[in-house]
Amino acid sequence: MLIHIMFRTAIPFGYLFIAVALFGLLIVGLTCFVIGWRTQTRPLQMIGAGLSFAVVGMIAVDMIMDSLLEWNPLVRNDATVIGTWSGERSMWKDLAETITLRADHTYEYHSDEERFSGKWDRNDWNLHITAEGGFDSMMRFIEYSGELRLLHHPPDDPDTWDGDLGLKRVLPGAARLK
């Protein structure tokens, strides 16, 4: 998934380390290219050009992916989020899940492992769900490429986000492919 190319780190000064490493690789690539060009060494030119383009490409993809993602989307009212949201929980484990939010502020959750229902409440982009037995969870709406998504386990800090885009809205009458 292309979203996993984005640079994310919660390490103090982590982005500085990433920038220094990428800048270093760019300098090495450009140096290899220039030396290969001056000495007419085609393999060295190819290595240098490939390394330089890879670094520039990674930075460009990161910038594009980051511009498509909005952590604090404008959710005008509850009618915007009412409906069924469905998707796969993670890229490592094939676990389908679905949550249906109803206008009366009740919901129904289904996954391959569990099933429960309860009440929901929205505060801006945060979705608070509760169920019998003391279940209490916070979900979060994000926007990716203009589409509202629902994160089931949102990170406290976006820098620790695992890249999972969460659940997609299932439009009424749309067949689910599986």
GROMACS elastic network, one bead per residue, 0.5 to 0.9 nm:
[ bonds ]
;  ai    aj funct       b0    kb
    1     4     6  0.59800   500
    1     5     6  0.80348   500
    1    91     6  0.86801   500
    1   163     6  0.89684   500
    2     5     6  0.57334   500
    2     6     6  0.80471   500
    2    61     6  0.84114   500
    2    65     6  0.81225   500
    3     6     6  0.59458   500
    3    61     6  0.88897   500
    3    62     6  0.83752   500
    3    65     6  0.64074   500
    3    66     6  0.87565   500
    3   163     6  0.61270   500
    3   164     6  0.81626   500
    3   165     6  0.85131   500
    4     7     6  0.79887   500
    4   162     6  0.78549   500
    4   163     6  0.56216   500
    4   164     6  0.83835   500
    5    58     6  0.73160   500
    5    61     6  0.72445   500
    5    62     6  0.64822   500
    5    65     6  0.83229   500
    5   163     6  0.88852   500
    6    58     6  0.82708   500
    6    59     6  0.86308   500
    6    61     6  0.73574   500
    6    63     6  0.80139   500
    6    65     6  0.67027   500
    6    66     6  0.71530   500
    6   163     6  0.80768   500
    7    15     6  0.81204   500
    7    18     6  0.81550   500
    7    59     6  0.88379   500
    7    62     6  0.65778   500
    7   159     6  0.86579   500
    8    14     6  0.85201   500
    8    15     6  0.79822   500
    8   158     6  0.81021   500
    8   159     6  0.51158   500
    8   160     6  0.67034   500
    8   161     6  0.73532   500
    8   162     6  0.83931   500
    8   163     6  0.89128   500
    9    12     6  0.82618   500
    9    13     6  0.88414   500
    9    14     6  0.57668   500
    9    15     6  0.68280   500
    9   159     6  0.52777   500
    9   160     6  0.63022   500
    9   161     6  0.87261   500
   10    13     6  0.84590   500
   10    14     6  0.67355   500
   10    15     6  0.86915   500
   10   157     6  0.80228   500
   10   158     6  0.86427   500
   10   159     6  0.52530   500
   10   160     6  0.57089   500
   11    15     6  0.80905   500
   11   159     6  0.88876   500
   12    15     6  0.80840   500
   12    16     6  0.88245   500
   13    16     6  0.51719   500
   13    17     6  0.64848   500
   13    18     6  0.88563   500
   14    17     6  0.51189   500
   14    18     6  0.62847   500
   14    19     6  0.86506   500
   15    19     6  0.60586   500
   15    20     6  0.85303   500
   16    19     6  0.50731   500
   16    20     6  0.61140   500
   16    21     6  0.85308   500
   17    20     6  0.51452   500
   17    21     6  0.60712   500
   17    22     6  0.85550   500
   18    21     6  0.51322   500
   18    22     6  0.60975   500
   18    23     6  0.84508   500
   19    22     6  0.51915   500
   19    23     6  0.59431   500
   19    24     6  0.83941   500
   20    23     6  0.50748   500
   20    24     6  0.59551   500
   20    25     6  0.85733   500
   21    24     6  0.50385   500
   21    25     6  0.61958   500
   21    26     6  0.85805   500
   22    25     6  0.50736   500
   22    26     6  0.61012   500
   22    27     6  0.86079   500
   22    55     6  0.63518   500
   22    56     6  0.88226   500
   22    59     6  0.86674   500
   23    26     6  0.50155   500
   23    27     6  0.61847   500
   23    28     6  0.86264   500
   23    55     6  0.82524   500
   24    27     6  0.51252   500
   24    28     6  0.61811   500
   24    29     6  0.85537   500
   25    28     6  0.50330   500
   25    29     6  0.60204   500
   25    30     6  0.85349   500
   25    51     6  0.70633   500
   25    52     6  0.73182   500
   25    55     6  0.71090   500
   26    29     6  0.50379   500
   26    30     6  0.60831   500
   26    31     6  0.84161   500
   26    48     6  0.86507   500
   26    51     6  0.68740   500
   26    52     6  0.51253   500
   26    53     6  0.84429   500
   26    54     6  0.87078   500
   26    55     6  0.62264   500
   26    56     6  0.79187   500
   27    30     6  0.51540   500
   27    31     6  0.59347   500
   27    32     6  0.84877   500
   27    52     6  0.79209   500
   28    31     6  0.50595   500
   28    32     6  0.60824   500
   28    33     6  0.85464   500
   28    48     6  0.72398   500
   28    51     6  0.79623   500
   28    52     6  0.80960   500
   29    32     6  0.51697   500
   29    33     6  0.61713   500
   29    34     6  0.86907   500
   29    45     6  0.87894   500
   29    47     6  0.70371   500
   29    49     6  0.62976   500
   29    50     6  0.74469   500
   29    51     6  0.50024   500
   29    53     6  0.85445   500
   29    55     6  0.88809   500
   30    33     6  0.50072   500
   30    34     6  0.61283   500
   30    35     6  0.85480   500
   30    45     6  0.88897   500
   30    48     6  0.56434   500
   30    49     6  0.69759   500
   30    51     6  0.80544   500
   30    52     6  0.62411   500
   31    34     6  0.51934   500
   31    35     6  0.60713   500
   31    36     6  0.83656   500
   31    48     6  0.69586   500
   32    35     6  0.52309   500
   32    36     6  0.59134   500
   32    37     6  0.84177   500
   32    44     6  0.58149   500
   32    45     6  0.62950   500
   32    46     6  0.86067   500
   32    47     6  0.69750   500
   32    49     6  0.79611   500
   33    36     6  0.50783   500
   33    37     6  0.60050   500
   33    38     6  0.86072   500
   33    42     6  0.89530   500
   33    44     6  0.61913   500
   33    46     6  0.70849   500
   33    47     6  0.71379   500
   33    49     6  0.58609   500
   33    52     6  0.86694   500
   34    37     6  0.50022   500
   34    38     6  0.61204   500
   34    39     6  0.85190   500
   34    44     6  0.87653   500
   34    45     6  0.71836   500
   34    48     6  0.79225   500
   35    38     6  0.51690   500
   35    39     6  0.60355   500
   35    40     6  0.81442   500
   35    41     6  0.79220   500
   35    44     6  0.74808   500
   35    45     6  0.75623   500
   35    48     6  0.89534   500
   36    39     6  0.52077   500
   36    40     6  0.55124   500
   36    42     6  0.62491   500
   36    43     6  0.74432   500
   36    46     6  0.82977   500
   36    47     6  0.89965   500
   36    48     6  0.79790   500
   37    41     6  0.64464   500
   37    42     6  0.74155   500
   37    44     6  0.80345   500
   37    45     6  0.60648   500
   38    41     6  0.78201   500
   39    42     6  0.87107   500
   40    44     6  0.86724   500
   40    45     6  0.81557   500
   41    44     6  0.55580   500
   41    45     6  0.64093   500
   41    46     6  0.88993   500
   42    45     6  0.50416   500
   42    46     6  0.62232   500
   42    47     6  0.87057   500
   43    46     6  0.50391   500
   43    47     6  0.61729   500
   43    48     6  0.85505   500
   44    47     6  0.51058   500
   44    48     6  0.60657   500
   44    49     6  0.84708   500
   45    48     6  0.51435   500
   45    49     6  0.59874   500
   45    50     6  0.83812   500
   46    49     6  0.51408   500
   46    50     6  0.58672   500
   46    51     6  0.84128   500
   47    50     6  0.51186   500
   47    51     6  0.60294   500
   47    52     6  0.84865   500
   48    51     6  0.52324   500
   48    52     6  0.60850   500
   48    53     6  0.85267   500
   49    52     6  0.51366   500
   49    53     6  0.59971   500
   49    54     6  0.84033   500
   50    53     6  0.52171   500
   50    54     6  0.59827   500
   50    55     6  0.86601   500
   51    54     6  0.50950   500
   51    55     6  0.63276   500
   51    56     6  0.87213   500
   52    55     6  0.53094   500
   52    56     6  0.62560   500
   52    57     6  0.84400   500
   53    56     6  0.50876   500
   53    57     6  0.57531   500
   53    58     6  0.84252   500
   54    58     6  0.60698   500
   54    59     6  0.86153   500
   55    58     6  0.52067   500
   55    59     6  0.63058   500
   55    60     6  0.86229   500
   56    59     6  0.52099   500
   56    60     6  0.61270   500
   56    61     6  0.86490   500
   57    60     6  0.50332   500
   57    61     6  0.60689   500
   57    62     6  0.84856   500
   58    61     6  0.51806   500
   58    62     6  0.60902   500
   58    63     6  0.85993   500
   59    62     6  0.51028   500
   59    63     6  0.62025   500
   59    64     6  0.86756   500
   60    63     6  0.51312   500
   60    64     6  0.61814   500
   60    65     6  0.85859   500
   61    64     6  0.50798   500
   61    65     6  0.59834   500
   61    66     6  0.83428   500
   62    65     6  0.52239   500
   62    66     6  0.59271   500
   62    67     6  0.84863   500
   63    66     6  0.51498   500
   63    67     6  0.61367   500
   63    68     6  0.87889   500
   64    67     6  0.51605   500
   64    68     6  0.64450   500
   65    68     6  0.52090   500
   65    69     6  0.66229   500
   65   144     6  0.88481   500
   65   145     6  0.87547   500
   66    69     6  0.53494   500
   66    70     6  0.81314   500
   67    70     6  0.76106   500
   67   144     6  0.89261   500
   67   145     6  0.84523   500
   68   143     6  0.78673   500
   68   144     6  0.54357   500
   68   146     6  0.74098   500
   69   142     6  0.74507   500
   69   143     6  0.58520   500
   69   145     6  0.65125   500
   69   146     6  0.83526   500
   70    73     6  0.58276   500
   70   142     6  0.58851   500
   70   144     6  0.63191   500
   70   145     6  0.84871   500
   70   146     6  0.86704   500
   71   125     6  0.85993   500
   71   140     6  0.88087   500
   71   141     6  0.77012   500
   71   142     6  0.50163   500
   71   143     6  0.66361   500
   71   144     6  0.86720   500
   71   158     6  0.79722   500
   72    75     6  0.87559   500
   72   124     6  0.84822   500
   72   125     6  0.63764   500
   72   141     6  0.76504   500
   72   142     6  0.62319   500
   72   143     6  0.76694   500
   73   124     6  0.85020   500
   73   125     6  0.66046   500
   73   141     6  0.72353   500
   73   142     6  0.58695   500
   73   143     6  0.58445   500
   73   148     6  0.79067   500
   74   124     6  0.75508   500
   74   125     6  0.73486   500
   74   143     6  0.88671   500
   75    78     6  0.77224   500
   75    80     6  0.66886   500
   75    81     6  0.79380   500
   75   124     6  0.62062   500
   75   125     6  0.62886   500
   75   141     6  0.83590   500
   75   148     6  0.88962   500
   76    79     6  0.83272   500
   76    80     6  0.69710   500
   76   124     6  0.79136   500
   77    80     6  0.57151   500
   77    81     6  0.77047   500
   77   122     6  0.89331   500
   77   124     6  0.83784   500
   78    81     6  0.55102   500
   78    82     6  0.63479   500
   78   103     6  0.76915   500
   78   121     6  0.89808   500
   78   122     6  0.72625   500
   79    82     6  0.52538   500
   79    83     6  0.85377   500
   79   103     6  0.73257   500
   80    83     6  0.85233   500
   81    84     6  0.86033   500
   81    85     6  0.89455   500
   81   101     6  0.72776   500
   81   102     6  0.89591   500
   81   141     6  0.88659   500
   81   148     6  0.85677   500
   81   169     6  0.85079   500
   82   100     6  0.75119   500
   82   101     6  0.50065   500
   82   102     6  0.55878   500
   82   103     6  0.61822   500
   82   105     6  0.88271   500
   83    99     6  0.83166   500
   83   100     6  0.55102   500
   83   101     6  0.52194   500
   83   102     6  0.63886   500
   83   103     6  0.84461   500
   83   169     6  0.72750   500
   83   170     6  0.74232   500
   83   171     6  0.79461   500
   83   172     6  0.82525   500
   84    98     6  0.69030   500
   84    99     6  0.57533   500
   84   101     6  0.62804   500
   84   102     6  0.85853   500
   84   168     6  0.84296   500
   84   169     6  0.59275   500
   84   170     6  0.54381   500
   84   171     6  0.75765   500
   84   172     6  0.83659   500
   85    97     6  0.83685   500
   85    98     6  0.55944   500
   85    99     6  0.53044   500
   85   100     6  0.62003   500
   85   101     6  0.81043   500
   85   149     6  0.82178   500
   85   150     6  0.73749   500
   85   167     6  0.55011   500
   85   168     6  0.52629   500
   85   170     6  0.55303   500
   85   171     6  0.87937   500
   86    96     6  0.74853   500
   86    97     6  0.57310   500
   86    99     6  0.64900   500
   86   100     6  0.85556   500
   86   150     6  0.89124   500
   86   166     6  0.83439   500
   86   168     6  0.53851   500
   86   169     6  0.63535   500
   86   170     6  0.64237   500
   87    90     6  0.89844   500
   87    95     6  0.83801   500
   87    96     6  0.57773   500
   87    97     6  0.57147   500
   87    98     6  0.66795   500
   87   166     6  0.67699   500
   87   168     6  0.60700   500
   87   169     6  0.87001   500
   88    91     6  0.75278   500
   88    93     6  0.81668   500
   88    94     6  0.63781   500
   88    95     6  0.54523   500
   88    97     6  0.61305   500
   88    98     6  0.88137   500
   88   166     6  0.74216   500
   88   167     6  0.71857   500
   89    92     6  0.86310   500
   89    93     6  0.71572   500
   89    94     6  0.71009   500
   89    95     6  0.54722   500
   89    96     6  0.62752   500
   89    97     6  0.66950   500
   89   152     6  0.81307   500
   89   164     6  0.78981   500
   89   166     6  0.68339   500
   89   167     6  0.79338   500
   90    93     6  0.55569   500
   90    94     6  0.68783   500
   90    95     6  0.72112   500
   90   164     6  0.64557   500
   90   165     6  0.89964   500
   90   166     6  0.81932   500
   91    94     6  0.70627   500
   91   164     6  0.76171   500
   95   111     6  0.68998   500
   95   112     6  0.59974   500
   95   113     6  0.79965   500
   96   110     6  0.83435   500
   96   111     6  0.56203   500
   96   112     6  0.60486   500
   97   109     6  0.74660   500
   97   110     6  0.55922   500
   97   112     6  0.68001   500
   97   113     6  0.89249   500
   97   167     6  0.80653   500
   98   108     6  0.81302   500
   98   109     6  0.57609   500
   98   110     6  0.51890   500
   98   111     6  0.62951   500
   98   167     6  0.77670   500
   99   107     6  0.68008   500
   99   108     6  0.56258   500
   99   110     6  0.63626   500
   99   111     6  0.86553   500
   99   167     6  0.86158   500
  100   106     6  0.84460   500
  100   107     6  0.53532   500
  100   108     6  0.52688   500
  100   109     6  0.65328   500
  100   110     6  0.88180   500
  101   104     6  0.85373   500
  101   105     6  0.68563   500
  101   106     6  0.62881   500
  101   108     6  0.69454   500
  101   109     6  0.88893   500
  101   119     6  0.89162   500
  101   120     6  0.76376   500
  102   105     6  0.55431   500
  102   106     6  0.54658   500
  102   107     6  0.58390   500
  102   108     6  0.84999   500
  102   120     6  0.88583   500
  103   106     6  0.73086   500
  104   107     6  0.87185   500
  104   119     6  0.87060   500
  105   118     6  0.85747   500
  105   119     6  0.56437   500
  105   120     6  0.52629   500
  105   121     6  0.66281   500
  106   117     6  0.73407   500
  106   118     6  0.55881   500
  106   120     6  0.57783   500
  106   121     6  0.87843   500
  106   129     6  0.88813   500
  107   116     6  0.86211   500
  107   117     6  0.55137   500
  107   118     6  0.55838   500
  107   119     6  0.58711   500
  107   120     6  0.65217   500
  107   129     6  0.81558   500
  108   115     6  0.77104   500
  108   116     6  0.61077   500
  108   118     6  0.67626   500
  108   119     6  0.87316   500
  109   114     6  0.80059   500
  109   115     6  0.55793   500
  109   116     6  0.53928   500
  109   117     6  0.58338   500
  109   118     6  0.86499   500
  110   113     6  0.80143   500
  110   114     6  0.61143   500
  110   116     6  0.67986   500
  110   117     6  0.86760   500
  111   114     6  0.52774   500
  111   115     6  0.62390   500
  112   115     6  0.82342   500
  116   131     6  0.72588   500
  116   132     6  0.86082   500
  117   130     6  0.81585   500
  117   131     6  0.59986   500
  117   132     6  0.80518   500
  118   129     6  0.70715   500
  118   130     6  0.55999   500
  118   132     6  0.68257   500
  118   135     6  0.89726   500
  119   128     6  0.84102   500
  119   129     6  0.58188   500
  119   130     6  0.54538   500
  119   131     6  0.64358   500
  120   127     6  0.68426   500
  120   128     6  0.55654   500
  120   130     6  0.63902   500
  120   131     6  0.88641   500
  121   126     6  0.84194   500
  121   127     6  0.58791   500
  121   128     6  0.51797   500
  121   129     6  0.65142   500
  121   130     6  0.87897   500
  122   125     6  0.70003   500
  122   126     6  0.57044   500
  122   128     6  0.61180   500
  122   129     6  0.87084   500
  123   126     6  0.51960   500
  123   127     6  0.64431   500
  123   128     6  0.78266   500
  124   127     6  0.80458   500
  124   141     6  0.87483   500
  125   139     6  0.86815   500
  125   140     6  0.57636   500
  125   141     6  0.50570   500
  125   142     6  0.72670   500
  126   138     6  0.68537   500
  126   139     6  0.59329   500
  126   141     6  0.62726   500
  127   137     6  0.83841   500
  127   138     6  0.57127   500
  127   140     6  0.55929   500
  127   141     6  0.73848   500
  127   150     6  0.87651   500
  128   136     6  0.74748   500
  128   137     6  0.59513   500
  128   139     6  0.62254   500
  128   140     6  0.84477   500
  129   135     6  0.80376   500
  129   136     6  0.59272   500
  129   137     6  0.53616   500
  129   138     6  0.62672   500
  129   139     6  0.76341   500
  130   134     6  0.73073   500
  130   135     6  0.53875   500
  130   137     6  0.64323   500
  130   138     6  0.88302   500
  131   134     6  0.63937   500
  131   135     6  0.50103   500
  131   136     6  0.67006   500
  132   135     6  0.62551   500
  137   152     6  0.86777   500
  137   153     6  0.84738   500
  138   152     6  0.75637   500
  138   153     6  0.73172   500
  138   154     6  0.77336   500
  139   150     6  0.69098   500
  139   151     6  0.56722   500
  139   153     6  0.60066   500
  139   154     6  0.61452   500
  140   149     6  0.82929   500
  140   150     6  0.56905   500
  140   151     6  0.51397   500
  140   152     6  0.68673   500
  140   153     6  0.77690   500
  140   154     6  0.60552   500
  141   148     6  0.65957   500
  141   149     6  0.55463   500
  141   151     6  0.61245   500
  141   152     6  0.89659   500
  141   154     6  0.89005   500
  141   166     6  0.89311   500
  142   147     6  0.83162   500
  142   148     6  0.58273   500
  142   149     6  0.52670   500
  142   150     6  0.63411   500
  142   151     6  0.72284   500
  142   165     6  0.82239   500
  142   166     6  0.88753   500
  143   146     6  0.58711   500
  143   147     6  0.53057   500
  143   149     6  0.57572   500
  143   150     6  0.85914   500
  144   147     6  0.52803   500
  144   148     6  0.64918   500
  144   149     6  0.69616   500
  144   165     6  0.77808   500
  145   148     6  0.84579   500
  147   168     6  0.82577   500
  147   169     6  0.86436   500
  148   168     6  0.73608   500
  148   169     6  0.74798   500
  149   165     6  0.67044   500
  149   166     6  0.61095   500
  149   167     6  0.55832   500
  149   168     6  0.52925   500
  149   169     6  0.69455   500
  150   154     6  0.89285   500
  150   165     6  0.75383   500
  150   166     6  0.52712   500
  150   168     6  0.67506   500
  150   169     6  0.81946   500
  151   154     6  0.55090   500
  151   164     6  0.78152   500
  151   165     6  0.65351   500
  151   167     6  0.63472   500
  152   166     6  0.62943   500
  152   167     6  0.75670   500
  153   166     6  0.84135   500
  154   157     6  0.85050   500
  154   158     6  0.83326   500
  154   161     6  0.74411   500
  154   166     6  0.89635   500
  155   158     6  0.60383   500
  155   159     6  0.82321   500
  155   160     6  0.62831   500
  155   161     6  0.56090   500
  155   162     6  0.83899   500
  156   159     6  0.87529   500
  156   160     6  0.76677   500
  156   161     6  0.84495   500
  157   160     6  0.56285   500
  157   161     6  0.70884   500
  158   161     6  0.51324   500
  158   162     6  0.88804   500
  159   162     6  0.86367   500
  161   164     6  0.76164   500
  162   165     6  0.88626   500
  163   166     6  0.89444   500
  165   168     6  0.83106   500
  170   173     6  0.85131   500
  170   174     6  0.67936   500
  170   175     6  0.86754   500
  170   176     6  0.80678   500
  171   174     6  0.55211   500
  171   175     6  0.87695   500
  172   175     6  0.86904   500
